[in-house]
Amino acid sequence: MQTNIKVEVKNLTKSFGDLLVLDDISFNVTSGEFLCIVGPTGCGKTTFLNSLTKLYSITKGSILVNNEPVNLKKHNIAYIFQENSTFPWLTVEQNVSFGLDIKKVPKDKKKENIKEVLDIVGLYAFRKYYPVQLSASMVQRVSIARAFATKPELLLMDEPYGQLDIELRYKLEDELIRLWKKTNTTVLFITHNIEEAVYLGDRILVLSNKPTKVKESIDNHIPRPRSIVSPEFVKLRNRVTELIKWW
């Protein structure tokens, strides 16, 4: 096996009783890759992430990280949800520190990590604020900063910007790209927004409707920073849109 493969999904099948959701899915994710996963609503994108993190047991097949079964005690994996997952009783700084405290990161290194990520997401000046004092986009930035502060080897993002308006989405997407480039984290980003997938991804994995298979894997070579009105962007967006149509 190639040493640069971070995640290997082999013949992944997931059923809930008689309902077959994921049907013999196989693909690899290379180390440091930003993979966007798109597909029709309800096709099982979140089911895949929940299978990877072992929230769901796998019916058949396997998911490997670094060529071994996923082990959340061993593998440094972070998960960002669509819903607010900050702790309301902790300040911004304390929220970002949470994972570092669990990992017992030394005080000086912890302080350095927190300042670094809060600077990138523009929240250092708000480090003593509580989530209730922040806007929705700022709260989501706290979640992103908390995830990157631990320098995860694998970051899972499940439609994290789904509830935000378009202008805020682009701002947060740019911050995410800056953090990703700085840390070289492997990112699996679930979205139903095709434009978002084309804007962010090194590669776009298109899933079919249930029972879900991999419909196509598309490399995205559009140079960064990307313009959503460029001909190559529009062409790729239209290609993915056509693939997702299942009616």
Residue, then its C-alpha position, 0 to 999 in steps of 0.5 A: m500500500q502507498t504510504n501517502i494514503k491516509v484513509e482507505v475505505k474498502n467495500l463499505t456497506k451499511s444497512f439499517g435493518d432492511l434499508l441499504v444505505l451505503d452499498d459497497i463503497s471503496f475509495n482512498v484519501t491521500s495524506g493532506e488532501f481536501l476531499c469534498i463529498v457531495g450527493p443527493t439529499g439523504c444519500g448517506k453522506t453523514t452515515f459515512l462519517n458516523s461509520l468512520t467515527k464508529l458512531y455506527s457499526i459497519t455492516k460489511g467492509s472496513i475503514l482504515v486510517n494509516n493502514e489500520p482500523v480506526n482507533l479514536k484513542k490512537h488516531n487524532i481525528a476531529y469532527i465539526f458538525q453543522e450544529n453549534s458544538t461549542f460549550p456555552w459555559l466556556t469562553v472562546e479561549q477555553n473552548v479552543s483549549f478544550g482538546l489541548d487540555i485533554k491531550k495534556v499539551p504543555k502550557d506554553k505550547k497550548k497558549e501558542n496554538i490557541k493564539e495561532v488559530l484564533d488569529i487566523v479566524g479573526l477571534y483573538a480579540f474575542r477570546k474572553y467572550y462567551p458563545v452567547q455573545l457571538s454571532a453564528s459565524m463567529v461561533q462556527r469559527v470557534s469550532i473550526a479553531r478548536a478542531f485545528a488547535t489540536k493539529p488533527e491528522l484527519l478533520l471531518m466536517d459535516e455541512p459546517y456552513g449549512q446554516l450561514d448566508i452566502e457571504l459568511r460562507y465564503k469568508l469562513e471557507d477562505e479561513l478554512i483553506r488558510l488553516w488547512k494549508k498551514t497544518n496540512t491536515t487531511v480534510l473530509f468535507i461533507t456538503h450538499n452545496i456544489e459550489e462550495a465543493v468546487y471552491l474548496g476541494d482538491r477532489i470531489l467525490v460524487l455519491s449516488n442516491k440510495p442505495t449509495k455508491v460512488k458515482e464519480s471521483i473528480d480531481n479539481h485542478i483549478p488554481r487557488p484562490r478560485s473565482i466562482v465566475s471563472p469559466e473553469f469553475v462554472k464548467l466543473r460546477n455544472r459537471v458535478t450538478e449533472l452527476i448529482k441529478w438522479w431523477 
